[in-house]
Amino acid sequence: MDPHTNTREQFTAHVVNKPIPNDAAPDWKNAVEKSKALLDKLAHHPAMAPHLQQTYMTPAKSKNRVYFQWDFVGRTLGYMYMANPTLKNLKGAEKEAWNDAIGRTVMTQQLILDTKKGALDMMTELTYPDQKGRHPEFGEEILEMAKHLTD
């Protein structure tokens, strides 16, 4: 995929439809499946509508908290796919990638479930001051998915 010509929607579909190897460890498969489902749900949230048809490399029209989480979860999946799906004998970069992915998954859960004005709103506003006070709600489906992200 070319980030200069393919859209965010195409990138999302590419990641979501990437096959899970038959020999994947249950923990790897569980983490990847839940993250893929969350990525797809975030991509199709109304707050992402202005971004989906932009190329991946085009600066987002509104870097709101839904966009932030979509980007974060997508990158987390990238880390997951860097690790051997069997999770056997992980060493060096593979082990680091898997550990980073798990840490990022926990952080995703915490940021989405923080319903009061919290870390995600502050991170978004500090990085993108134009987002001050503009924080779309995730909605019940995304909140429910986040609750079970680390099960």
N, C-alpha and C positions, 0 to 999 in steps of 0.2 A: 504494500500500500504506500502511496506517495502522499505525505502530509500536506503537500502544496496543491494537490489536485483532488484528493478524496475528502469527502465531508466528514464531519463529526458523526453523523448518522451512519455512514459507511464504516468508519472505524469502530463504532460501537457494535454494529452487526458483525464485523469481522471478529472481534474479541468474544462476543457472546456466543457465536457459532463455532468457535474453535473447539475441535473435538477433545474429549477427555480420554486419555489413554486407558485401555482395558486393564492395565496393571497398576493403575494409580492407587495409592494408599487411600483408605477411607478418609483419613484426616485431610489429605490434599484434595480429594474429590469433593468433600463436604465444603471446604473453604472456597474452592473455585466455583462450585455451583451456586453457593449463596452470594458470592461477590458478583458473579455474572448476572444473576437475577436482579440484584440491587443496581448494578450499572445500567441495565436495560430500563429499569423503573425510573431511575434518575434521569436518563436520557430523554424519556418521554414525559417528564414532568412539564407542565405548562411553562414554567420559568426557563426551560431549556429550548423552547420553540424557536426563539430568534437565533439560536446557535447551531442548530442541527444541520442546516444546509450550508453553513460556512465551511470552508476548508479547515482542516485540523489546525493549520498554522495561522489562520486569520485570527487576529486578536478578537476575543469575544466581545459582543455588543454590551453585555452586562455581566460582569463577573460576580454574580450573586452566590449565595451559599449553596444552592443546588448545583450550579456550575462547578463551584469549588469541590464539592463532594464527588460529582461525576468524574472530574479530572483525577482526584485523589484515588478513588476506587479503581479507575482504569489503570492508573500507574501501579497500584497495588497488585492487580492481576498480572501485570508485567513481571513483577517480582516473583509471584507464585509460579509463573511459567519458566522462570530461570532455574528453579529447583527441580531436581529429579522427582517426577511425580510419585515414584515408589517410596520416596523419603528414606531410602536405604543408603547408609554410608555417606550422608551429606557431609562435605568438608569444604573448607575455604569459601569461595564465592557463592557456591550453591547453598551452603549452610547459612551464610550471612543473608542471602536473598530471602530464604524461607523465614528466618527469624525476623527480618525487616517486614516481610509481608504479614506475619502474625501480629507484630506490634502495630502496624498500620491498620489492620483490621480492628483491633481493640480501639484504636484512636478514632476510627470511623464511627464505630458504635457509640462511643462516648460523645463525640461531637454532634451526631444526629439526635441522640436522645437527650441532650442538654437543652431542655425546653425553655428555660429562662434565658434572658440575654446573657450569653456566656462566651466561651472561648471561640466558637465558630464565627459568631457575629463580630467579635473583636478582631479576629484574624482577617476576616473579610474586609472590615472597615479600615484596618491599618494598611492593608495592601492596596485596597481600592477605595479611597475616601469617598468616591461618588456613591458608594453603596450604604452610606450612613443612614440608618433607619429604614432601609429597603431590604427586608429579609423575608422572602417568600416562605410560607409554611411548607414543610415536607409532605404533609398529609398522612393519614392513618396507615396506608399500605406501606409506605417507606418506613415509618416509625416501627411498625410491626416487624418488618424485615430486619431492621437494625437490632431490635431486641434479640433476635435469634441468630445474629451474625456469628457469634462466638460459641454457639451451642455445639 
